Each structure stands twice: as C-alpha cells, then as structure tokens.
Amino acid sequence: MLCIKGGKLVTPAGINERDLWIDGEKIVSGEGRGGRIEVYDASGCLVFPGFIDAHTHLEMDNGVTVTADDFPSGSAAALAGGTTCILDFATQDRGGALRDALDRWFRLAEGRSYCDFAFHIAVTDWNPSTKGELADIVRRGVTSFKVYMAYDNLRLTDEQMLELLKATRELGCITGVHCELGDEVNRRVREELSAGHMDVKYHPLSRPNEVEGRAVRRLMELARESRSPVWVVHLSTREGLAEIRAAREKGVAVLVETCPQYLTLTEEVYIKPDFEAAKYVCSPPIRSREDKSELWKAIKGGEVDIISTDHCSYNFAGQKELGRTDFSKIPNGLPGVEHRPALIWTYGVCRGKITPVRMAALLSENPARAFGIYPRKGSLEPGSDADIVIWDPQFRGTLTAVKQLQKVDYSPWEGFALEGRARAVFLRGELCAENGRIIKGPCGRYVPRRATWRKH
Ligand SMILES: [Zn+2]
C-alpha cells in the first residue's frame, strides 16, 4: 500500500486536501487490507490525475524524413513532464491495410514505451477493403480514426470522408480531421513559389485563417450529413471556432482540440532571422494575437474540450534545414509532449485564465472520456489506474532544449519561464519519474479502448 499524504487533490468537484491510497496499480478508497504502508509526502503540492496527450506522432515517416523522437525518447519525455498516457497515430500506407499500420505501431511501442499508450488510426486510403477492416480494428481497442483534408500523400476526398464517417459512426467511433483545404493550400504554395517567395515567412501566408475556416465548415456539413461525431484536431483560428459554434447550435457532435503552440506563441515567430523561423513551421501555422486570445476565451467558456500537443518533432539541423531554399520543403511539426503540462499551468493557470480543475479536465479527464478510457484513466477515484502527478507549484525555472528529454535539437519555447512542474509521476502505482528525470522503465502498456460514441 502507498499513501500520498498532504497533497491537494484536483478533482472535478474541486480541490480538496486528503490522503490518496494506492494498492498495486489501482487507486483504492482507504487502507483496506492493510499490510506495510509506504508514505509519499505531497505537502505543498497539487495531485493531478496523470495527463493524457491524445495527439502525438512518434517515429513517423513523412515520406522524406522520420520524426526525431522515437517511442522511447518521446514517451520518456512525456512521462517526465507528467503525461502518463499518449494516443499516437498509426498511419496507413496508401495501398496498405489498416491492420498492417496497427501491427507496425504495436511493434514500435511495445516494450519500448515509458508511458502507457493507445492508438488512433489515420486512414489515408479509403476503399472497400479498408471499410471491411474497421470492425476488427475496433475489436483490437482502437476506437478513433483520423483523416486529412490537406497533404496530397495523406488526404481523402470529401466523398471518401463522408463514407468513412458513416461507417465509423455505426461502430460508435469518433473521427478526427485535419482541417485545411488541400487544394487551396497547394494553389497558394504554388503561387508563392512561382513569385520567387521561398522564405519561411511565406509558410503562414500560404495557409491563412480562411483555409482552416472553410475546411471546418465543410467538415461540419459532412458531420451533419453523416450524423457522425467528429473531432476537430489542432484548432487554430477564430474562423474555425465560429463554424464550430454554428454547427453545435444545429446539433452537430463536435469535439474540439487545440494545442499549446496556438495558445502561447504568435505569428511574429515567422519573422525570426537566420532561418530560426523554420523551427515554428507546423500546419496549421502559428496565428495572430487575436486568434490566441479567442482560443483562450473559448477554453474559459468551455467550448474547447481538450489540449493535446500534436507532437511531431524534427531537428533544426538536417531536417528543418531541408527547406532552407524552399519553405514548402520544411518538414511540418513541432515538439511539445514534454512541456504541455508546465506550459498550460504557467500560461493558463498562473495567468488566471483557467483553474487547476479546468486544467485537469482539458489535459486528462476530457480526453479519457472522449477516447473511451474513462474512468480507468483521467480520474483519481477508487478503481482508476494509479497514474498520478505530484505537481510542485513552487518550482521556478526556464524551459531550455539543453535539459529536455525530447530527442530533438531545439524547443519552440526556448527561454520561456516555467512556474511549476511535475515533481513526481506515478505510472500505475510505480514512481517512474522525478523532477523531469526518468527513474524507472520502460513500463508503458497498451490501453485498449471502448467505443463510447453512441449513435444519435
Ligand atoms: Zn497531427
């Protein structure tokens, strides 16, 4: 038995100071069967349910280069920062089966992950045999899918998307969508390049707000027509938000995700000199101050459900540099899986934008519910996995890539002040990380999920 004493538990009902009892891998209601009792002193700290990152890309090959973080480094970084479970995207090869993608991701993660893990499947090739595989995939505990509206090597047509939404709805699954209109992006990129605009600053200009807004509008129409729940991944704009509001009023079931980069950075990053701006190339791009503050307002108002990272790391040296003379060749993606809790704590909770209770909902309970692992994950109630973060609000430090466990040569938040961090992280009852360092593992296990989106 383990007893965490003196901490303030962050629960949906509020913050209350009480002991938290753990027996083996589970949280229990009290001392129970007795025996030897170990005590962990959490005085002065908050006690959160382990954070869940529902959007990571580890060991992903984009066709040109492979992400800098593999499962060991990405999951270790996650755990050290307080994230005890990640949901990574197993991506189908065009012409390949979903089961092959899932098998490959199992091989990547099993025995190598420091935190618990589950998978979504990104469907890049929709055909009758893909459709025929869905039920099997759900039986293997994968109950959410993703499609891209942009990227020629990944995207589906609207018609394929509609069919997929109808099929996944029948199975009680939710589908996430990358909302940027691919044709519009391609045209704008072509126009910039043919005008001789090769610099990084043209990346955001080739993917303006309305490209996301119109894509969200289209998705809302498809969701309405298919009566399928949808998940807007990495929402970045006011325009997208307005479309979601309108659709919700019409009864569309839509789950909204945003990411720390859209909440803490602004488009000025793209005018940094010496190709530094390439470090911030992601899609959708970092937006304006106004978008950032609208997203925070939407979070306060309960319109955003989850904050994930879209962790997709590429080194500056050798990878981001692939686009030195052509912005369209810069691999898209940012690292962040290690720092999401500390960033949202510092720039959300400490700045008075959200409460710790809301932070726990956005980073843990809501993703657990949305993706079929609640209350096993996302809760401090008896019966839940003992995934626990002892959060030290007294910590003061500076985020720097030099100290990170992420296996990438920079951080988009280099030099940012941090006003709290995970002092201790328990994974299913075992103390696995302390003060940003791993002390045990890899102990991560697969978390099969239930299909929880009943038809409506
Ligand atoms: Zn992504």
Residues whose N, C-alpha, C, O or C-beta is under 5 A from the ligand:
A	BS01	ZN	D310
